[in-house]
Amino acid sequence: ARLAAEKFGSKHHEMTITADDFMAFLPRYVWHMEEPVNEAPAVALYYVSKLASEHVKVVISGEGGDEAFAGYPHYRYFSMLEQIKNTAGPLKTVLPGVFQGLSHLPKLGNFTKYAPLANLPMSQYYWGKTANPHAYFNRIKDKLYSEDFREAINGTANAAATARAYMARVQHQPVLNRLLYVDSKTWLPDDLLIKADKITMANSIELRVPFLDHKVLEFAARLPVDFKMNGAETKYTLKQLFKNRIPPEILNRPKAGFPVPDAYWYRHELKHVPGEILLDSRAVSRGYFRTSEIERLIKGHQSGTDYGHEIFSLIVLELWHRQFVDQDVRNIPQ
C-alpha cells in the first residue's frame, strides 16, 4: 500500500491493531455479522474502514478479482494435480508416494501437501474455499462432536453436497473453470462479500466492488483458461493489462491476503482467552463438543501447533450463541 501511494501520489495512512483492540471489537464483530462467520481479517477491515470513514463515504475494493481471473495459489496446485492425474492414468495410484518422495524439494513443497488427494475425484476433495474435507475439524469431527450433536446433524445438508451440486453444473468445463465457479457460488458470496459489506457498513462506509460488474464477470468467463492462468502464473490477463501501469514489485509480489496475528496472540497477550471462553460452563453446556477435545486443541496451540483458525471459529460461535441464542444483555454490544 505504501509503494502504491508513492507511485500514484495518493494519501497513505498506517495504523497498528493491538491484541486489546482485537478483543475489544470481537463482540461487535459477532453482532455486526449476525452469524458465526470465521473471518479474523474482518477485525482488521473494521479498523481500516473506521479510519476511511474519517475521510470518505465510498471505497473501492478488489473482491471478485481472484474468483474471476484465477488469483488464488491453490488454483495452480489443483490444476497441476488434475493434469498429472489425467496423464498418469492407471498409474495415478502410485502418485501419493511419488509426491511424498519429492517433498524435500523447495519448489515442490507446497504442491506435495496435496499428495493424499491424488486418488480422489475432484468432487470429493474440493468444496470451495469455504470448506475443506481435510481441514482439522473435518478430520477429527467424530472425536470432536458429542454423540448427541453428531446424531442430530447426521444426514443434514452440508458443504460437500452444496459444492458437488455446483461442480456438477460445470463438469464438462476445464478444471480451472470448475474451481472458479464453485468459489464464485460459495466462498465469494457467503464469506468475502458478506464480511466486506457488513463490516464496512458498520462504519457507514459504502463498499464498491468493480470486479463484480456483470460485464467484467462475463468477459472473464469467456476467456480461455490460459488467459487466466498461464502455466503457473495466476491472474495472467490482469497482470498483462497492468504491467506498464503498476510497478513490478507490486504486480509480482506474492499474494498476502489480509492477515491478523490472532494465532500469535492466543499464545501470548490473549493466552487466557481461549480457555476462559471455550471452557466456560455456558460453552460446555451447549453439548456440541467434547470438552476433552477442546482442551486438547487449546493445549496443542500453546505447544506450537497452529490452531488459531479453529480457536477463532469456536470463540465466534460461542459469542454468537450468547448474543443471539441466549440473548444475554451482558454480551450484546451497546
C-alpha positions as CSV (number, residue, x, y, z in Angstrom):
1,A,0.0,0.0,0.0
2,R,2.9,2.4,0.8
3,L,4.5,1.6,-2.5
4,A,1.3,2.2,-4.4
5,A,0.7,5.5,-2.6
6,E,4.2,6.6,-3.6
7,K,3.7,5.6,-7.2
8,F,0.3,7.2,-7.7
9,G,0.5,10.1,-5.2
10,S,-2.4,9.0,-3.0
11,K,-2.6,9.8,0.7
12,H,-1.3,6.9,2.8
13,H,-2.3,6.1,6.4
14,E,-0.9,3.3,8.6
15,M,-2.3,2.0,11.8
16,T,-1.4,-0.7,14.3
17,I,-4.0,-3.0,15.8
18,T,-3.1,-4.5,19.1
19,A,-4.3,-7.6,20.8
20,D,-6.5,-5.5,23.1
21,D,-8.1,-3.8,20.0
22,F,-8.8,-7.2,18.6
23,M,-10.6,-8.5,21.7
24,A,-12.4,-5.2,22.3
25,F,-14.0,-5.4,18.9
26,L,-14.8,-9.1,18.8
27,P,-18.2,-8.9,20.4
28,R,-19.2,-6.2,18.0
29,Y,-17.8,-8.2,15.1
30,V,-20.2,-11.0,16.0
31,W,-23.0,-8.5,16.4
32,H,-22.5,-6.9,13.0
33,M,-22.1,-10.2,11.2
34,E,-25.2,-11.7,12.8
35,E,-24.0,-15.2,12.2
36,P,-20.8,-17.1,13.2
37,V,-18.6,-16.3,10.3
38,N,-15.0,-17.4,10.7
39,E,-13.1,-14.4,9.3
40,A,-10.5,-12.9,11.7
41,P,-9.3,-10.5,9.0
42,A,-12.7,-8.8,9.3
43,V,-11.5,-7.3,12.5
44,A,-8.7,-5.5,10.7
45,L,-11.1,-4.5,8.0
46,Y,-13.3,-2.8,10.6
47,Y,-10.5,-0.6,11.9
48,V,-9.4,0.2,8.3
49,S,-12.9,1.2,7.3
50,K,-13.2,3.2,10.5
51,L,-10.2,5.2,9.5
52,A,-11.5,5.5,6.0
53,S,-14.8,6.9,7.3
54,E,-13.0,9.9,8.6
55,H,-12.1,10.9,5.1
56,V,-14.6,9.3,2.5
57,K,-18.0,7.7,2.3
58,V,-17.4,5.3,-0.6
59,V,-14.4,2.9,-1.0
60,I,-13.4,0.6,-3.8
61,S,-12.2,-3.0,-3.1
62,G,-11.0,-5.9,-5.1
63,E,-13.4,-8.7,-4.1
64,G,-14.1,-10.9,-7.1
65,G,-10.8,-10.5,-8.9
66,D,-9.4,-13.7,-7.7
67,E,-12.5,-15.7,-8.5
68,A,-12.9,-14.2,-11.9
69,F,-9.3,-14.2,-13.0
70,A,-7.8,-17.1,-11.0
71,G,-5.8,-15.3,-8.3
72,Y,-5.5,-17.9,-5.5
73,P,-2.4,-20.1,-5.4
74,H,-4.5,-23.2,-4.8
75,Y,-5.9,-22.9,-8.4
76,R,-2.4,-23.5,-9.6
77,Y,-1.8,-26.6,-7.5
78,F,-5.2,-28.2,-8.0
79,S,-5.0,-27.7,-11.8
80,M,-1.5,-29.2,-11.8
81,L,-2.7,-32.1,-9.7
82,E,-5.6,-32.9,-12.0
83,Q,-3.4,-32.6,-15.1
84,I,-0.9,-35.1,-13.6
85,K,-3.7,-37.5,-12.6
86,N,-5.0,-37.5,-16.2
87,T,-1.6,-38.0,-17.6
88,A,-0.7,-40.8,-15.2
89,G,-3.9,-42.7,-16.0
90,P,-4.0,-46.1,-14.2
91,L,-0.6,-45.3,-12.6
92,K,-2.1,-42.5,-10.5
93,T,-2.4,-44.9,-7.6
94,V,1.4,-44.5,-7.0
95,L,1.3,-40.7,-7.2
96,P,1.0,-40.1,-3.4
97,G,4.2,-42.0,-2.8
98,V,5.9,-40.1,-5.6
99,F,4.8,-36.7,-4.3
100,Q,6.0,-37.6,-0.8
101,G,9.4,-38.5,-2.2
102,L,9.7,-35.1,-3.8
103,S,8.5,-33.1,-0.8
104,H,12.1,-32.2,0.2
105,L,12.5,-30.1,-3.0
106,P,11.9,-26.4,-2.1
107,K,9.9,-25.6,-5.2
108,L,7.6,-28.6,-4.8
109,G,7.0,-28.3,-1.0
110,N,3.6,-26.5,-1.3
111,F,2.4,-28.9,-4.0
112,T,3.3,-32.1,-2.3
113,K,0.9,-31.4,0.6
114,Y,-1.9,-32.3,-1.9
115,A,-0.5,-35.9,-2.3
116,P,-3.3,-37.5,-0.3
117,L,-5.8,-36.2,-3.0
118,A,-4.1,-38.0,-5.9
119,N,-6.5,-40.9,-5.8
120,L,-9.7,-38.9,-5.2
121,P,-12.0,-37.3,-7.8
122,M,-12.1,-33.6,-7.6
123,S,-15.7,-33.6,-6.4
124,Q,-14.7,-35.4,-3.3
125,Y,-11.9,-33.1,-2.2
126,Y,-12.8,-29.6,-3.4
127,W,-15.7,-28.0,-1.6
128,G,-14.6,-24.4,-2.3
129,K,-12.5,-22.2,-0.1
130,T,-15.4,-22.0,2.4
131,A,-14.9,-25.7,3.4
132,N,-12.2,-28.3,3.2
133,P,-12.7,-32.0,3.8
134,H,-9.1,-32.2,5.0
135,A,-9.4,-29.3,7.4
136,Y,-8.7,-30.1,11.1
137,F,-12.3,-30.1,12.3
138,N,-13.5,-32.3,9.4
139,R,-10.7,-34.7,10.1
140,I,-11.5,-35.1,13.8
141,K,-15.2,-34.5,13.8
142,D,-16.0,-38.0,15.1
143,K,-13.9,-37.2,18.2
144,L,-14.8,-33.5,18.4
145,Y,-18.6,-33.7,18.3
146,S,-20.6,-35.0,21.2
147,E,-22.6,-38.1,20.5
148,D,-25.9,-36.3,20.8
149,F,-24.8,-33.5,18.4
150,R,-23.4,-35.9,15.9
151,E,-26.7,-37.8,15.8
152,A,-28.6,-34.5,15.5
153,I,-26.7,-33.4,12.4
154,N,-26.4,-36.8,10.7
155,G,-27.9,-36.6,7.3
156,T,-28.4,-32.9,7.2
157,A,-27.2,-30.7,4.3
158,N,-23.5,-30.0,4.3
159,A,-20.8,-28.1,2.4
160,A,-19.9,-31.2,0.4
161,A,-23.3,-31.6,-1.0
162,T,-23.6,-27.9,-1.9
163,A,-20.1,-27.9,-3.6
164,R,-20.8,-31.1,-5.6
165,A,-24.1,-29.7,-6.9
166,Y,-22.3,-26.7,-8.2
167,M,-19.5,-28.8,-9.6
168,A,-22.0,-31.0,-11.4
169,R,-23.2,-27.9,-13.3
170,V,-19.8,-27.4,-14.9
171,Q,-18.5,-30.9,-15.1
172,H,-17.6,-30.5,-18.7
173,Q,-15.6,-27.3,-18.2
174,P,-11.8,-27.3,-17.7
175,V,-10.6,-27.9,-14.2
176,L,-9.8,-24.3,-13.5
177,N,-13.2,-23.1,-14.6
178,R,-14.8,-25.6,-12.2
179,L,-12.8,-24.3,-9.3
180,L,-13.6,-20.7,-10.1
181,Y,-17.3,-21.5,-10.5
182,V,-17.6,-23.3,-7.1
183,D,-15.8,-20.5,-5.3
184,S,-17.9,-17.8,-7.1
185,K,-21.0,-19.6,-5.8
186,T,-19.9,-20.3,-2.2
187,W,-16.8,-18.5,-0.9
188,L,-17.4,-15.2,-2.6
189,P,-21.0,-14.5,-1.6
190,D,-21.0,-16.5,1.7
191,D,-17.8,-15.2,3.1
192,L,-16.0,-12.4,1.3
193,L,-18.9,-10.2,0.3
194,I,-21.0,-10.6,3.5
195,K,-17.9,-9.8,5.6
196,A,-17.0,-6.8,3.4
197,D,-20.5,-5.4,3.2
198,K,-21.4,-5.7,6.9
199,I,-18.1,-4.6,8.4
200,T,-17.8,-1.5,6.2
201,M,-21.4,-0.6,6.7
202,A,-20.7,-0.8,10.5
203,N,-18.7,2.4,9.9
204,S,-21.2,3.9,7.5
205,I,-18.9,3.2,4.5
206,E,-20.2,2.0,1.2
207,L,-18.0,-0.6,-0.4
208,R,-18.0,-0.8,-4.2
209,V,-16.6,-3.9,-6.0
210,P,-15.8,-3.1,-9.7
211,F,-14.5,-6.6,-10.5
212,L,-18.1,-7.8,-9.9
213,D,-19.6,-5.7,-12.5
214,H,-21.5,-8.2,-14.6
215,K,-19.7,-7.1,-17.8
216,V,-16.3,-7.8,-16.2
217,L,-17.5,-11.2,-14.9
218,E,-19.0,-12.1,-18.3
219,F,-15.7,-11.1,-20.0
220,A,-13.7,-13.2,-17.6
221,A,-16.0,-16.2,-18.0
222,R,-15.4,-16.1,-21.8
223,L,-11.6,-16.1,-21.5
224,P,-9.7,-19.3,-22.3
225,V,-8.2,-20.8,-19.2
226,D,-4.7,-20.0,-20.4
227,F,-5.6,-16.3,-20.2
228,K,-6.5,-16.6,-16.6
229,M,-3.6,-18.9,-15.5
230,N,-0.7,-19.1,-17.9
231,G,1.5,-22.0,-16.8
232,A,2.0,-21.4,-13.1
233,E,1.2,-17.6,-13.3
234,T,-2.1,-16.7,-11.8
235,K,-4.2,-13.6,-12.8
236,Y,-2.3,-13.6,-16.1
237,T,-4.6,-11.3,-18.1
238,L,-4.8,-8.7,-15.3
239,K,-1.0,-8.7,-14.9
240,Q,-0.5,-8.3,-18.6
241,L,-3.1,-5.5,-18.7
242,F,-1.4,-3.5,-15.9
243,K,2.3,-4.4,-16.4
244,N,3.0,-0.9,-17.9
245,R,1.0,0.9,-15.2
246,I,1.9,-0.9,-11.9
247,P,5.5,-1.3,-10.6
248,P,6.7,-4.9,-10.9
249,E,7.4,-5.1,-7.1
250,I,3.7,-4.6,-6.6
251,L,2.4,-6.5,-9.5
252,N,4.5,-9.6,-8.9
253,R,4.5,-9.7,-5.1
254,P,3.2,-13.0,-3.5
255,K,-0.4,-12.9,-2.6
256,A,-0.7,-12.0,1.1
257,G,-4.4,-11.6,1.9
258,F,-5.3,-9.5,5.0
259,P,-3.8,-11.5,7.9
260,V,-4.4,-10.9,11.5
261,P,-1.9,-12.3,14.1
262,D,-4.5,-13.7,16.4
263,A,-2.8,-17.1,16.4
264,Y,0.2,-15.5,17.9
265,W,-1.9,-13.5,20.4
266,Y,-3.6,-16.7,21.7
267,R,-0.1,-17.8,22.8
268,H,0.9,-14.5,24.3
269,E,-1.2,-11.4,25.1
270,L,-4.5,-13.4,24.8
271,K,-3.3,-16.7,26.2
272,H,-6.0,-16.8,28.7
273,V,-8.9,-16.1,26.3
274,P,-9.5,-19.4,24.6
275,G,-9.8,-21.3,27.9
276,E,-11.9,-18.6,29.5
277,I,-14.5,-18.6,26.7
278,L,-14.4,-22.2,25.3
279,L,-14.2,-24.0,28.7
280,D,-16.7,-21.7,30.4
281,S,-19.7,-23.6,31.9
282,R,-22.0,-21.9,29.3
283,A,-19.9,-23.1,26.4
284,V,-19.6,-26.7,27.8
285,S,-23.4,-26.8,28.5
286,R,-24.2,-26.4,24.8
287,G,-23.4,-30.0,24.3
288,Y,-21.8,-29.6,20.8
289,F,-18.3,-30.6,21.5
290,R,-16.3,-33.0,23.7
291,T,-14.6,-30.9,26.3
292,S,-11.5,-33.1,26.2
293,E,-11.0,-32.2,22.5
294,I,-11.4,-28.5,23.1
295,E,-8.8,-28.8,25.9
296,R,-6.5,-30.7,23.6
297,L,-6.9,-28.1,20.9
298,I,-6.0,-25.2,23.3
299,K,-3.0,-27.1,24.7
300,G,-1.8,-28.1,21.2
301,H,-1.9,-24.4,20.1
302,Q,0.1,-23.4,23.2
303,S,2.6,-26.1,22.4
304,G,3.3,-24.8,18.9
305,T,0.7,-26.3,16.5
306,D,-1.2,-23.6,14.7
307,Y,-4.9,-23.9,15.6
308,G,-5.5,-20.2,15.5
309,H,-8.1,-20.5,12.8
310,E,-10.0,-23.2,14.7
311,I,-9.8,-21.3,18.0
312,F,-11.2,-18.1,16.4
313,S,-14.1,-20.1,14.9
314,L,-15.0,-21.6,18.2
315,I,-14.8,-18.3,20.1
316,V,-17.0,-16.6,17.5
317,L,-19.5,-19.4,17.7
318,E,-19.7,-19.1,21.5
319,L,-20.0,-15.3,21.4
320,W,-22.7,-15.6,18.7
321,H,-24.6,-18.1,20.9
322,R,-24.5,-15.8,23.9
323,Q,-25.8,-12.8,21.9
324,F,-28.3,-14.3,19.5
325,V,-29.5,-17.5,21.3
326,D,-29.1,-16.7,25.0
327,Q,-29.7,-13.0,24.3
328,D,-27.5,-12.3,27.3
329,V,-27.5,-8.5,27.5
330,R,-24.1,-8.6,29.1
331,N,-22.7,-9.9,25.8
332,I,-24.7,-7.6,23.4
333,P,-22.7,-4.5,22.4
334,Q,-24.5,-1.3,23.3
